[in-house]
Structure formats: C-alpha cells, structure tokens
Amino acid sequence: MRVLRLLALAGVLALPALVRAQREKLSPDDLDYVQRTWPQAQETNTGIRYIIEKPGEGTSPNPGDVVSVLYVGRLLNGTKFDQNLDRAHPFTFRVGRSLVIEGWDEVLQLMKPGEKRLVIIPAELAYGTRGRIPSIPRDATLVFDLELLKVAPEELKLDHVP
C-alpha cells in the first residue's frame, strides 16, 4: 500500500514536466536554437515565443477588429520569405477570421498599437506540415518582426478589408 502511495506521489510530481513536454511545439533542434539565440523570450501557453522590443499603448485588438501591421518574416536560419514595411500601405486584415496564420491571430491580440515584437511561431501555428513551398518548407518555425500600427474596432465598416 505504501509503495502505491509513493508511486502516485511520484506521478503527481512528474505531471508538470509531462504536461510541459506535451505542450512544446518546437522540434528539439529548433527549441535549442531558439533558447540559445533568444534566451530572454517569453512564451505563451500555446508555444509562441516573443520579445517586446517597443511597448505600445491603447487597447489590444479583439476578434473582428481590423489591424494594420508592418512585418518581416524569416525562417529560423534567417532567410527572409516575406515583408511589408510600407507605412503608407500596411498589411491590413480582420483579426480572428483565419485570414492569416493562427500564430498571428493569437499574438496580435496580445499587442497594443505602436508595439513592436520579435515573434517566434512554431510550425503548427504557421504553415505546418504542408509549408508554403517554395519559400517556406514543411514544419518550419517562423520568426517575425511585427509592428502593430493601428486597431480599428469591428463596428467600423471598412469596405476594402475582408
């Protein structure tokens, strides 16, 4: 009986490590690289890592709100695959409508207007096992420099935005 209690206690004590291991979405090699390259990165409960490079002010976007964003997207090895840094014509879309990768929908709802973040998104929350060939390979961890320029509440009707 005592042995069973000890085994149960050991199982309970090991549970947080097991849950943490199940949540990790980066491959071991990617995780090692990310931890060495950005040791100060914070982590969301879904496995996105980020560094706030410049804080913003105001209200974070909610699902349905229209956001305007500047970004540079790179593979973990530094290869740039996409960007929009044109302040006159930022990338604009509705948050939470599956118009962008899941990682963007998640992390933008944590940002405030004017905020700049370096964001590391696991493949599962980006293009997954399919990738976006030829520029993004299968199972690629993505790194973005994101700047949230503006948030327009859902109530505002913007005809040109999906």
C-alpha positions in Angstrom: 0.0 0.0 0.0 2.8 2.4 0.9 4.5 1.7 -2.4 1.3 2.6 -4.3 1.2 5.9 -2.4 4.8 6.6 -3.3 4.2 5.8 -6.9 1.1 8.0 -7.0 3.1 10.9 -5.4 5.9 10.4 -7.9 3.3 10.5 -10.7 1.8 13.8 -9.4 5.2 15.4 -9.0 6.2 14.4 -12.6 2.9 15.6 -14.1 4.0 19.3 -14.6 7.1 18.1 -16.5 5.0 15.8 -18.7 2.4 18.5 -19.4 5.1 20.9 -20.3 6.7 18.3 -22.6 3.3 17.7 -24.3 2.8 21.4 -24.9 6.2 22.0 -26.5 5.6 22.7 -30.2 9.2 23.3 -31.4 11.4 20.4 -32.6 14.3 19.7 -30.2 16.8 21.3 -32.7 14.6 24.4 -33.1 14.0 24.7 -29.4 17.7 24.5 -28.7 18.4 27.2 -31.3 15.6 29.5 -30.0 16.8 29.2 -26.4 20.4 29.9 -27.3 19.5 32.8 -29.7 16.7 34.5 -27.7 17.1 33.4 -24.1 15.0 36.3 -22.9 12.0 35.4 -25.0 8.7 34.9 -23.1 6.3 32.1 -24.1 2.6 31.9 -24.5 0.7 28.9 -23.3 0.4 27.7 -27.0 4.2 27.8 -27.5 4.7 31.1 -29.3 7.8 32.9 -28.1 8.2 36.7 -28.2 10.2 39.6 -27.2 8.6 43.1 -26.8 11.1 45.4 -28.5 8.9 48.5 -28.1 5.8 48.7 -25.9 2.6 50.1 -27.4 -0.3 51.9 -25.8 -4.0 51.6 -26.0 -6.4 48.7 -26.5 -5.4 45.3 -27.9 -7.4 44.1 -30.9 -10.3 41.7 -30.4 -11.6 39.1 -32.9 -13.2 41.0 -35.8 -11.2 44.2 -35.3 -9.2 45.5 -38.3 -5.5 45.8 -37.7 -2.7 47.4 -39.8 0.7 45.7 -39.5 4.2 46.0 -40.7 6.3 42.9 -40.7 9.3 41.0 -41.8 9.1 37.2 -42.0 12.1 34.9 -41.8 12.9 31.3 -41.4 14.8 30.2 -38.3 18.0 30.3 -40.3 17.5 34.0 -41.1 16.2 33.6 -44.7 13.6 36.3 -45.4 10.5 35.0 -47.1 8.1 37.9 -47.0 7.8 41.5 -45.7 5.7 44.7 -45.8 7.4 47.7 -44.3 5.4 50.3 -46.3 3.8 52.6 -43.7 1.6 54.2 -46.4 0.2 50.7 -47.3 0.5 48.4 -44.3 -0.9 44.9 -44.3 -4.5 45.3 -43.2 -6.9 42.5 -42.2 -9.5 41.4 -39.6 -8.1 39.5 -36.6 -9.6 36.2 -35.7 -11.1 35.4 -39.1 -8.4 32.8 -40.2 -7.1 35.3 -42.8 -3.5 34.8 -41.6 -1.6 32.1 -39.8 -3.0 31.1 -36.4 0.1 32.4 -34.6 -0.5 35.9 -36.0 -4.2 35.9 -34.9 -3.1 34.9 -31.4 -0.1 37.2 -30.9 -1.7 40.3 -32.4 -4.5 40.1 -29.8 -1.8 40.4 -27.1 -0.2 43.5 -28.7 -1.1 47.2 -28.4 -1.0 49.8 -31.1 2.6 51.1 -31.6 4.1 47.9 -30.2 7.0 46.1 -31.9 7.7 42.4 -31.2 10.0 39.7 -32.3 7.8 36.6 -32.5 8.8 33.0 -33.0 5.9 30.9 -34.2 6.0 27.0 -34.2 5.1 25.3 -37.5 1.9 24.0 -36.0 0.7 27.6 -35.6 2.0 28.7 -39.0 2.1 26.6 -42.2 2.5 23.2 -40.5 3.4 20.0 -42.4 2.4 21.5 -45.7 4.6 24.5 -45.6 4.2 27.2 -48.3 6.5 25.8 -50.9 8.9 27.1 -52.3 9.5 29.9 -49.8 8.5 28.1 -46.5 9.5 24.5 -46.1 7.4 21.9 -44.3 7.4 22.1 -40.5 9.2 25.4 -40.5 9.4 27.5 -37.3 8.9 31.2 -38.4 10.4 34.4 -37.0 8.6 37.7 -37.5 9.4 41.3 -36.7 5.8 42.6 -36.1 4.7 46.2 -35.6 1.0 46.8 -34.8 0.3 50.2 -36.3 -3.4 50.6 -35.8 -6.5 48.9 -34.5 -10.0 49.7 -35.8 -12.9 48.2 -33.8 -15.1 45.7 -35.6 -18.0 48.2 -35.5 -16.3 50.3 -38.1 -17.2 49.2 -41.6 -14.2 49.1 -43.9 -15.4 48.0 -47.3 -12.0 47.2 -48.6 -11.0 44.9 -45.7 -12.1 41.2 -45.6 
